[in-house]
Amino acid sequence: MMPFSDEELINPVKSSLKKSIPMLERDGGGLEFLGIKNGIVYVHLIGACKGCASSGTTLKYGLERQLKIDIHPEITIVNLNGGAEEFAKL
């Protein structure tokens, strides 16, 4: 169980994700931070990352790994292809 509220996680998560943005941009991609619900970070991969065959690997072994190092070992990240519209339905 996460020892932080979703609200407490927002700024640390954004700071952690910023570390990975240059890696995504070098490949013509990027991400939009959508929010956090129940300790799960939701993003929307954009640009070349959207639909890339390696996007799942990038998400888990790049972005999520950095979040686990920076914040907490139980944090997870999920890409929502529908973006903010899909996040609003959660």
N, C-alpha and C positions, 0 to 999 in steps of 0.2 A: 504494500500500500504506500502511496506517495505521501510523504510528510508535509507536503505543501498544498495550498489551495490552487485552483486554476488561475486565479487572479495573481497570486504570488509568483507564479511561473512565467507570466507573460514577458516581462523584461529580460530575465535571464535566458529564456528560450530565444527571443529575438536576437540577443547578443551572441549566443552560440551559433545560430543559423547564419549570422553575418559572416562568420569565419569561413563558411562553405560557399558563399555566393560567388567569389572569384573563380572557384573551380567550375561551377555551373556555367558561368558567363564565358569562360574560355572555350567551352564547347557549344556556345550559342544558345544556352538555356538560362533558366532562372527559376525563381519560385515566389509565390505569394503566400505569406503567412495568413491563415484563415482564423485560427484561434485554438483554444485548448478546452477540452471537455473531459472531465474525469481523468485528468492526468495524461490524456492522449493529445499529442500535437497534430494539428491538421494543417496541411499545406496544399497548394495547387502548383504542380510543376508546369512551367510555361516554356515557350520557345522550343528549341531543339530537344529539351528534356521531355516534353509532352509526347507520349507515345514511343519514346526511345526504348529499345529492347533492354538497355542497361539501366533504365530508370529505377527499377526495383532494387538492384544492387547498390546504386548510388544512394537511394533512400535509406536502406538498412545499414550498409557498411560505411557510408560516408556521413550523412546527416544524423542518423540515429546514434551512431557510434560516438560522434562528437557531443551530442546531447547527453548521452550516458556518462561521458567523461566529465563534462562541465557541470552537470546538474544532479543527476541521480541515476543509478543503474537500472531502475525499473521504468524509466520514461520510454515511450514509444512514439513513433511518427507514422502518419498515414497520409497518402496522397489522395485527394479527392479530385477526380477528373472534371467534375461538375463545378468546381470552384466554390465561391461564396454561396451560390444558390443551393448547392448540395449540403454545405455546412449548416445552412439555416434550417434544413429539414432534420438535422440530428437531434 
